[in-house]
Amino acid sequence: MAEQRPVLQMTGISKQFPAVRALSEVDFRLFPGEIHALMGENGAGKSTLIKVLTGVYEADAGTVELDGARVRITGPHDAQQLGISTVYQEVNLCPNLSVAENIFLGRERTAGRLLSWRRMRREAGAMVEALGLSIDVTAQLDSYPLAIQQLVAIVRAVGFEAEAPAKVLILDEPTSSLDQDEVQVLFGLMRRLRDRGVAILFVSHFLEQIYEVCDRMTVLRNGTLVGEHLVADLDRVHLVRLMIGREMASLEALETADARKPGAPVVEAEQVGRKGSIAPFDLVIRAGEVLGLAGLLGSGRSEMARLLFGADHADSGRLRIGGEQVTLHGPHTAMTRGIAFCSENRRTEGLIPELTVRENIILAMQAARGWLRPIPRDAVDELVAKYVKALDIRPADPEVAAGSLSGGNQQKVLLARWLITEPKLLILDEPTRGIDIGAKSEIQKLVSTLADDGMSLLYISAELEEVLRLSHTIGVLRDRTLIARLDNGPAVTADTVMETIASGAHP
């Protein structure tokens, strides 16, 4: 790529929070017409750098230049007026409004003192068409899948060239909830925007996606700049080494789960199901076993997990825990029976961001004990310190707000919350989604260790290779039906699992 003047240049950016120095003299540059990956572990400073760029945070030191001119960005609206737009992992639009209404939300077209619906629909349609998309702008937004909603958010972010020309588009984990076909649609739009001269800052923890769509990358580690590289010049092993500051050997040491003699059944489901959610299924999870669930998005993996935890009520079948037939009236019943559940929606169904790390970790144990019987503070401090150290939660200050932690460290806080209850069955729904490769490796190793110690685990991941690596047994789902149960071994590969999913039968 020919060298040219950066559209964006950040120099010497530093940011200090009470508990941690998030950025230390970081330089970053972004060129017109490139897709640039911002890489680093959770806690490396990626989110802080983006928030400084978009005016959410004010840097303690450093400068920002846009098109060669020094600028002071005082907030997200100011950033947008300067041509810097951001699309986050969670689509922040109004699902009950039409596509056109969402595109023009806050910037409605008027005819006199009245809204001009016809003009907004016409202009929205032109924006969508200009970006090579086929979307009915009159349809309600929630009639479209999440992938299309992401595209609408991008159209809204870059579509107002007459008002504030789009110079920089920030895409923060936009692919974490998309399937492979949806990712390709998004990548097609990103390439078209790049070809029109838009500079795209792309954040993703999927290395294959970085190498597929990005031109250049900047690597951060512990709030400092490690380096800037052309993607074509940096192989994956070297990239991971730069991100985590240690050799790949520690990451590659985790091998496929060993075959073992199964322990006694911990949970047995016989024709358990819920109408409209998941078809009745039979399932046995044994002590010391990792049972992985494989299937496409919407195949029923999370629905199965929620039934086993009592978050949803089964309307058919029988459930035995430890050989005793039980009825789960809700999560509290499951918890008292030794079942713990880390939901895939850690922000809405897990973490309470306003509470401290200590308060979040102790929450499940206190709920099981009862709120009228508070756990002594000395015991709380001892337990929290133990799991903060064991899981390497950073920063290691239990009094910081959990919402201020990186995604990987938030996930560790949730794991600590449930591990502290010493469950018999731990259900993990997408525990490594949206976290960096270092934290992902640590969680995968923890899963293997817990199974070695005799705990039962139900493991759900959209990454099939991860399921194959960790699981002793694999349950395959399709169309909200459990269609096969495979004993993991050399003959079970990603291809055989995908063949099972495609055919609806054991190959």
C-alpha positions, 0 to 999 in steps of 0.5 A, a space after each residue: 500500500 502506497 504511503 500517504 498522509 494519515 487521515 488520523 494520527 494519535 500521538 503520545 496518548 496516555 490515560 490513567 484511572 484510579 486503579 490502573 494506567 490504561 494507556 501509556 504514550 500510545 501512538 496510532 495512525 490510520 490511513 484513508 482507504 484501509 481496514 486497520 485492525 487494533 489488536 491486543 488482549 483484553 485489558 491491553 487498552 484497545 477500548 480506552 484508545 477508542 473512547 479517547 478517539 470518540 471523546 468518551 474519555 479525555 486523554 491525560 496527555 497526547 494529541 489527536 490530528 485529523 487530516 493534518 489538523 490538531 483537534 480536541 474531541 469533547 464527546 461522541 457528538 463532536 467526534 461524529 461532526 468531525 467524521 468519526 463514527 462508531 458501530 458497537 457490538 450491541 446494535 444501539 438502534 430502535 427495533 420498533 422503528 423502520 430502517 429509514 427512521 433509524 437511519 435518520 434518527 436525530 437528523 430527521 428530514 422536514 418539510 416546513 414544520 412537519 416530518 417528511 417521511 417520503 424524503 427520508 425513505 427516498 434518501 435512505 433507499 439511495 444510501 442503502 443502494 449506494 453501498 450495494 445493499 438490498 434492504 427494504 427501508 420501509 420495513 421495521 428494523 426488528 424484522 431483520 436478523 442481527 447481521 442486517 441490523 449491523 449493516 443498517 447501523 453502518 449505513 447510518 454511521 457513514 451515510 451523511 456525506 453532505 452533513 459530516 463526511 465519513 472519514 473514520 469508521 470504528 467497528 468494535 467487535 461487529 462479528 461476534 454474534 454473526 454466522 459465517 455467511 453474515 460475516 461475509 456480507 459485512 466484509 463485503 460492505 467494509 471493502 466497498 467503504 474502503 474502496 470509497 476512501 473510508 478509513 476503517 478501524 476494526 476490532 475483533 478477536 477472530 484472528 482468521 477474520 483479521 487476516 481475511 479483511 485487514 490491510 494493517 494492524 496495530 498491536 497493544 499490550 498492557 496499555 503500551 504500543 508494541 508495534 504497527 505492521 502490514 498484515 501480510 508481513 506478520 504471521 499468526 504465531 508472531 502476532 500472538 507472541 506480540 499480543 501476549 508477551 510470551 511464546 505460543 507453546 503455553 497456548 498450544 499445550 492444551 490438547 484435545 480432551 483425553 478419553 477417560 472412563 466416565 464417572 457416575 451420572 450427575 445430570 440425566 434428562 429424559 425427554 425434557 423439552 419446551 414447546 416452541 423452544 427445543 424438542 424433547 431430548 435425552 442427555 446424560 452428563 457424568 462426573 469429570 466429563 465435558 459435554 460440548 454442544 455443537 450446532 449453528 446459531 439458533 440450533 437450540 444450544 442455549 435453550 437446552 442450557 436454560 432448561 437444565 438451569 431452570 431459567 426456562 421451565 420444561 413442559 415435558 420429560 423428567 430430570 434427575 440430579 445425582 440420581 434423584 428426580 427433581 423439578 426445577 422451579 427456577 435457577 434457585 432450585 438448580 443452584 441448591 442442587 449444585 448447578 451453575 450457569 454462565 450465560 452468553 449474555 454476560 452484560 444483561 444476565 450476568 455481570 452487574 457493572 455498577 457493583 464491585 468485583 467483590 460484590 459480583 463474585 460473592 453474589 451467587 453464594 450469598 443468594 444460595 445462602 439467603 439474604 438474611 444470613 450474610 456471609 462474614 466479611 472476613 470469609 468473603 475477603 478470603 474467598 474473593 482474594 483466592 479466586 482473583 488470584 487463581 483466575 488472574 483477574 486484572 486489575 486485582 483490586 476487588 473494590 473496582 467497579 466490575 463494569 470498568 474491567 475488560 471483557 475477558 476479565 468480566 468473564 473471569 469475574 462471572 466464572 469466579 462467582 460460580 466456582 465459589 459455589 463449588 458446583 457439581 455441573 457448570 454450564 458455560 454458554 459462549 464463555 470465550 466469545 469476544 475475549 482475546 486469545 490469551 484469556 481464551 486459552 486461560 479459560 480453556 485450560 481452566 475447563 480441562 482442570 475442572 473436569 480433571 478434578 471431577 466437575 461436570 461441564 456443559 460447554 457451548 461455543 460457536 467455534 467448533 474447533 474449541 468444542 472438539 478440543 475441550 469435549 469428551 462427548 459432543 451433542 449435535 443440535 439442528 433446528 432445536 433438536 438434539 440429533 446426535 451424541 458423539 464420543 470424541 476421538 480421532 474419528 470425530 473432526 469438524 467435517 464429521 460434525 458439520 456433516 452430521 449437522 447438514 444431514 441431520 443424522 450420524 454420518 
